[in-house]
Structure formats: structure tokens, C-alpha cells
Amino acid sequence: MNEQLDISYIINELGEDREHYFNAIAPPIIQTSNFAFRKVEDLRKAFEDEMGGYLYSRGLNPTVDILRKKLAALDGAEDCLAFNNGAAAIFAAVLANVKSGDHIISVRNPYTWAQRTFDDILQRFGIITTYIDGSEIKNFEAALQPATSFIYLESPNSWTLELQPIKEVAAFARANNIITLMDNSYCTPLYQKPIEMGIDLSMQTATKYIGGHSDTLGGVLSGSHQMIKRIFDTEYLAVGSGIQPFNAWLLIRGLRTLPMRLERISNTSREVINFLKTHPRIDKVIFPFDEGFPQYALAKEQMSGACGLFTITLKNGTMESITKFCESLKHFMMAVSWGGHESLIIPKCASIQPNDFDATKIEHQYIRIYTGLEDPEYLIRDLKNALEA
Ligand SMILES: *Cc1c(COP(=O)(O)O)cnc(C)c1O
């Protein structure tokens, strides 16, 4: 195996020129805004191509570059950019690839701030988005318009866990000259490789599994060097949404333990799901690697793992019973986000006004669970007590 592709090499060595910083094991945080030049000619070169060297930390920064090299290698991509958060990565990638009059095809219920970008911002510039059920290629074909220039994917989606047939969508997009972006936050590049499957741009929030400790935000966008450079030269520098050196350093630290955390979380979620599936108060457990999942075969084909995030419903769930269950948990904390050390729960009904809650709508009943790094028995005991409260 090529050493460059060995995950242990990527995480522990790639991008780290330790002889340049006293052979320190941990990389330095190069906390500087600007970089000095001795020669006018060198400064001229930096102005001409800011991606060619260090000029100003809104562009490139050496600490951030260590992270970029590792993340690009994990994605199997030529290059990547690290953003201050995942939403910023989505925004830059979409904006750089659409123009007035274009049409976007997006999976239905994408990440909230992707949807807000499409509906509240791009629409003002005459860019229209069609939301589709992305589970079948025929739905992409049916949504195609002459102006379609961009396809937005999220597989699995973080609430309904719906998947898209990635290879088929990528081939369809290539044949029609459409750029594809996939939000790969659920799997991370350890468990799914969109670029290898033909996707142009792979995005993930690094706030979740990469950081892993709920103490920083970050976002990653990977793709060909040409596409990444174009985004760097325009949206990345203009919006100024790149990651700061200290946050990049935290993400490098998070990466060191990423494989073992994902493995631990995968095992825990399996145990917790097995418990929930046999509990009389649970109606549904929605998880891509559960045999009853409608797209189980596709999940097994395109994902090498499924981790800590899944959705459940209670039998005869009402606003009251869902609220009581969530509030009875002592160790699962009620909070947004996921991917950290701590287990979390969030009920869909928290984003629905009490009078609008409709028990006949399955999506109103969703309760999203994330299992962190705690002992499985500890978590199961907490769920059991809350279900029986
Ligand atoms: C959290 C999240 C994002 C956004 O990432 P931030 O770092 O919070 O901006 C994007 N996609 C998915 C699926 C997420 O869960």
C-alpha cells in the first residue's frame, strides 16, 4: 500500500515538517496575520497567486496547511480548504459554482443552513432550487432542466438518514455537465469516500467527528486542485470564512484519535440500538446499518461504517410523551450538534409550535439520538429509566 494512503501515516505524519519546529511532536500554532518579504519580486508573486505561498492568514497559514494536507488525503482528493465551520464550506462551494439564472437540484431536507442559502439568499439572485427525494436516480432525471448547473447531496441525511445512490448520481451529473457537492458529515471520509465515487466536491463539518470534543467549529471542502483553487481565489478570500490557526490545531489534535473514536461510537450505537429495538415503548429506530432500514443494501454498498447518529420514534408519541422522555434523561444532554464525546438527544418537536404538532406526521415524532464515548451500559440505563418514567 502506498504510504501516502495509510491512514496512520496521514494522521500522525503527513504535512508535519517537525525538523522545522524543534522536532516538537505537536505542531506550532502560527498565530500571525501576515508574513514578511525581503524581495519585491517575491511579494509580486504572492499578490499574483495567493495560493502559492504565505501572504496573509485570511488566505493560507502554515498551521492550517497541516490540517488541509491531512484532510485532503483522507478524502482521497487533490486539495482541500478548511473553513471556520461547515456552513461556511457549503456557502463558498455553492456560491462559487452558480450564477444568476441557474437551477440547483437538492435532496429534500438538506442541512438547515444549506436550505436557507438556497431559499433565502440564492433565490434573490434568480437561482432556483428544486428539492427532490434523492433515493432514486429517476428523480434526478425528472428534475433536470436546461439551466441545471449544480446538484446538492447529503447521504445519509442527518435526521431521516435517507441515502442517495452516489455513483449513479455522479455519473448522471458528469454526463450533463453538472457540478456535484456532497455533505459527507455523517460518515466522514473514514466511512465513505464521495470523491472516489465521482462526486466533484466533498464537504463535511469538522465541528462534529473531526474535532470530536465539542470545543471548536470547522468545515472541510475537498476536490480537484483546480476547483479548490478557484474557490480559494474567489469566495474563500472574499468572504473570509477560513479557519483560524488555533481552531485548526484543535482539529489536528482531534484527527489523532478519529479512527478509534469512530470505532468505539459504532460499537456503542449498535448496543444502544439493540436495546431500543426490543423496548416496548419504541416504535421505530432509523439507522442505515439496521437490517430493517429501507436502503440497507445501498448503505452497505457505499458506506464502510455507520456511527453514532440515529433517529427513533416512540409508540403513540405525543408532544407530552416525547417531552417527558427527553426531559427525564440524566446523562444524554439536550443540545444541537453531535460528534463529540458526549451523548445527545434532540426532539423534532422542539422546532414545532405546540399547536402545530401533528401526531399523524411521522417527522413530527422524530427524536434524534447521538451516542458519544460513554460506556454503553451507562447510556442504556439512562434511556431505560427515561422510557419508564
Ligand atoms: C452541523 C452540520 C453542518 C454544519 O456544520 P457547522 O460546522 O455547524 O457549520 C453541515 N451538515 C451537517 C449534516 C451537519 O450536521
The ligand as an ORCA input file, in Angstrom:
! r2SCAN-3c Opt
* xyz 0 1
  C     -23.504     20.575     11.713
  C     -23.712     20.232     10.282
  C     -23.309     21.100      9.255
  C     -22.757     22.479      9.513
  O     -21.573     22.477     10.182
  P     -21.158     23.665     11.169
  O     -19.764     23.340     11.475
  O     -22.087     23.581     12.343
  O     -21.340     24.937     10.435
  C     -23.475     20.686      7.947
  N     -24.026     19.495      7.645
  C     -24.417     18.642      8.600
  C     -25.005     17.342      8.203
  C     -24.281     18.977      9.947
  O     -24.723     18.137     10.880
*
